[in-house]
């Protein structure tokens, strides 16, 4: 069963790159008829082909699969933005609760460090998805 709208998004990528279907199929290393089946929505993209599209055109694979939400952002974008906000609020609260003297630059360094760690390992997720205050405190000790 083909992913709804995938063919339209694939055609949009091709059109933005100003390529014909033949040129696009050559760039992806597949036959034109196979490419047409993907664009028509008659076949789902393979994981390998999805990665090739990402590499060649810098297209978000989640967008290719899911499309946009109503406000134009994919679901992963919304999850990442919410996580960044939670981390920022948690760091700010820990600074206030512990009465620390941290420059704005250092505070943002901590937020960026913890957010990068979150993206790479999801290490900050505690119960309910709130950032782990013990981890925040250990990073804040380094900068305060």
matplotlib code that plots the C-alpha trace (Angstrom):
import matplotlib.pyplot as plt

x = [0.0, 1.5, 1.9, -0.7, 0.8, 4.3, 4.1, 3.1, 6.0, 8.4, 7.2, 7.6, 11.2, 11.8, 10.2, 12.2, 15.3, 14.1, 14.5, 12.5, 11.3, 14.0, 16.7, 15.4, 15.3, 18.9, 20.0, 18.4, 19.8, 16.4, 14.4, 12.1, 9.1, 10.0, 10.3, 6.9, 5.4, 6.8, 5.6, 2.1, 1.9, 1.7, 4.7, 6.3, 9.9, 12.4, 14.4, 17.5, 15.8, 14.5, 18.1, 19.4, 16.7, 17.8, 21.5, 20.9, 18.3, 18.6, 14.9, 13.7, 12.8, 10.0, 8.5, 8.7, 6.8, 4.4, 4.0, 3.2, 0.9, -1.7, 0.7, 3.4, 5.6, 6.2, 5.4, 9.1, 9.6, 6.9, 8.3, 11.8, 10.5, 8.6, 11.7, 13.8, 11.3, 11.0, 14.8, 15.0, 12.4, 13.9, 17.4, 15.9, 14.0, 17.1, 19.1, 16.4, 15.8, 19.5, 20.1, 23.0, 24.8, 25.0, 25.6, 23.0, 25.7, 26.5, 22.8, 22.4, 25.5, 23.9, 20.6, 22.3, 24.5, 21.5, 19.4, 22.2, 22.5, 18.7, 18.7, 21.6, 20.5, 17.2, 19.1, 17.1, 13.7, 12.5, 9.0, 6.5, 9.2, 10.5, 14.2, 16.2, 17.1, 20.1, 21.6, 20.8, 22.4, 25.6, 25.9, 25.2, 27.9, 30.4, 29.4, 28.5]
y = [0.0, 3.3, 6.2, 8.9, 12.0, 10.6, 10.8, 14.4, 15.2, 13.3, 15.3, 18.5, 17.6, 16.8, 20.1, 22.1, 20.6, 21.4, 17.8, 15.8, 12.4, 10.8, 13.0, 12.3, 8.5, 8.7, 10.7, 8.1, 5.2, 3.6, 3.1, 5.8, 3.4, 2.6, 6.3, 7.0, 4.3, 6.1, 9.5, 8.2, 6.7, 3.1, 2.1, 3.1, 4.3, 1.9, 3.0, 3.1, 5.3, 7.6, 8.0, 8.7, 11.4, 12.9, 12.8, 14.2, 16.9, 17.5, 16.6, 15.7, 12.0, 12.5, 15.1, 12.7, 10.1, 12.2, 15.5, 18.6, 19.1, 21.9, 24.6, 23.5, 21.7, 18.0, 16.1, 15.7, 19.4, 20.0, 17.3, 18.9, 22.4, 21.2, 19.4, 22.5, 24.6, 22.0, 22.0, 25.8, 26.2, 23.5, 25.1, 28.5, 27.0, 25.2, 28.4, 30.3, 27.5, 27.1, 30.8, 30.4, 33.2, 32.2, 34.6, 34.5, 33.1, 30.2, 29.5, 29.1, 27.0, 24.7, 24.6, 23.8, 21.1, 19.4, 19.7, 18.2, 15.4, 14.9, 14.6, 12.1, 9.9, 11.0, 10.9, 13.8, 12.1, 11.4, 10.5, 12.4, 13.6, 16.3, 16.9, 15.3, 17.9, 15.9, 16.0, 19.7, 20.4, 18.5, 20.6, 23.8, 23.1, 23.2, 26.7, 28.4]
z = [0.0, -1.1, 1.3, 0.6, -1.1, -1.4, -5.2, -5.1, -2.7, -5.0, -8.0, -6.0, -5.3, -8.9, -10.0, -7.5, -8.9, -12.4, -13.6, -16.1, -14.9, -17.1, -15.4, -12.0, -12.6, -13.8, -10.8, -8.5, -10.5, -11.3, -14.5, -15.7, -15.4, -11.8, -11.1, -12.7, -10.5, -7.4, -8.5, -9.4, -5.9, -7.2, -5.2, -1.9, -1.9, -0.6, 2.4, 0.2, -2.4, 0.4, 1.6, -1.9, -2.3, 1.1, 0.0, -3.5, -2.7, 1.1, 1.6, 5.0, 4.9, 7.4, 5.2, 2.2, 4.2, 6.2, 4.4, 6.2, 9.1, 8.8, 9.8, 7.3, 9.8, 10.0, 13.3, 14.1, 13.9, 16.5, 18.8, 18.5, 19.2, 22.2, 23.6, 23.1, 25.0, 27.8, 28.2, 28.1, 30.8, 33.0, 32.8, 33.6, 36.6, 37.9, 37.7, 39.7, 42.2, 42.9, 42.9, 40.4, 38.7, 35.1, 32.2, 29.4, 27.0, 29.4, 30.0, 26.2, 26.1, 28.7, 26.8, 23.5, 25.1, 26.7, 23.6, 21.5, 24.0, 23.9, 20.1, 20.1, 23.0, 24.4, 27.8, 29.3, 29.2, 32.6, 33.7, 31.5, 29.1, 31.5, 31.4, 34.2, 36.8, 38.0, 34.6, 34.2, 37.6, 36.7, 33.5, 35.3, 37.8, 34.9, 33.9, 37.2]

ax = plt.figure().add_subplot(projection="3d")
ax.plot(x, y, z, "-o")
ax.set_aspect("equal")
plt.show()
